[in-house]
Amino acid sequence: MEEGKKTVMEWRPAVNPWLIAATVMLPTFMEILDTTIVSVALPHIAGNLSATTDEATWALTSYLVANAIILPATGWFARYFGRSRFLIYCIVIFTVSSFACGVAESLGMLIAARVIQGAGGGALQPISQAILLESFPPEKRGMAMAAFGIGVVVAPILGPTLGGWLTDQYSWRWAFYINIPLGILAVFMTRAFVQDPPYIKAAKPGRIDSIGFGLMAISLATLQIVLDKGQTDDWFSAPWVRWFVAISAVTLIFFIVNELRTKEPVVNLRVLKNRNFAMGTVLITFVGVCLYSAITLIPIYLQSLMGYTAMLSGLTLSPRGAGALVTMPVVGFLMGAVDFRKVVGTGFLLLAISLWQFGEINLQITMWDIIWPNILMGVGLSMIFVPLSAVAMGMLPREEMGNASGIFNLMRNIGGSAGISAVTTILERRAQVHQSNMVSHLSPGNPSFQIQSHGLQQTFGHYFPSTEALRKADGTIYNELVRQSTLWAFIDNFRLLAALSLLCAGTALLMKRVKPKTPPSPGK
């Protein structure tokens, strides 16, 4: 028995670990790049597929839900197929479905392809990280994760700009086609360099909790359909919404009961007994809400109201990744010297400030008015992600880390998906409210309205007959009414997200303190 343990401990890959690091970084980079590219292309997707911008966001939410569903089962699939083989399968699924997204001729076909793509992409990050950590000796794992982290941060920097350039120069479809050469290269590199350690080859997968997995999938899928389509059918006034909410609630209850009674559940909910992990899971859910909501709203605002091209809006968003990249080394130092909770709380505070600055937007802002809050958001997010993971999981036993990490990422994705659906609904509803409030000022008895209308009629009167000039003047005023009401709806969303982030800043301080783990001295 001792000899078997020693073999596992002394296992080393046959190739240079840095080749393996480059290999596993590629699919992770591809998956993160895809998310940021697609967000910039949303207005073009909506226009090309005859959909509203609200409907186009389903391309994001469907991906996140499928991604979230597959995450908890990643460990079982890795044991069943072998980790390197499962990674190849996921890359192939992700790449082929990317091609299907690119050739989609309808929104329904795109959403179906995105669901498959999300299922393939869900395991890429956790499997890549596991392979990376086991390929390096313990003393070099910190350096390896730092290099991996740089790759993860660079993708959001390149993604918006690359996505915008591809969309403007070619088509939004190239936001998906770009994954094909990357996926082919990742498959060849994985086959050439990645090996499974002996314990993975000898592992017995056991039985998967198929009942729990099925209940979770049904609950999440029905909930997401309600969040995505409920707005168009006026929520609970539609019978199908009431049925789907009931199905989601009932399957969720059965899922919780099943997971607490099953010996090997697909999601071990007992880990939530740990106060830090439970609070950390709530906080990472709200991080998902704020992050994914912001990266969805900002490109829509820039392209629909400010007239930015896709590439220009991408250039405006990229500094967020740069802010995170510059701050990461500082966060690494702070984690060794400062209470983790204070770092997380400060990160949420900076996130709240950046979102509130977005809530000060108008129709005359400059590009820098978007860039600076984006940089600040990147700084805040870099101070949240790693320290929050450390606080949430710092008091858990090692054998519960894998399950806890799955729950953590699952809830981040669910938060992101729910957040996107919520802000797009709020955007549409609040725009209607503001429009009805503003339209009362557009009456013949309002002197300002009379002056504006008369000026426009005179301007158009130089080129058109009087009746046509009047119609065009009214149309111009109405278009401005829509722009102003939509602007205020964006402001409402950003301020709501800022308030949520501020609430999280205070909540982070209620977690138990986790002391930074220092390595033992050579004599011990």
Order of alpha helices (4+ residues) and beta strands (2+ residues): alpha-alpha-alpha-alpha-alpha-alpha-alpha-alpha-alpha-alpha-alpha-alpha-alpha-alpha-alpha-alpha-alpha-alpha-alpha-alpha-alpha-alpha-alpha
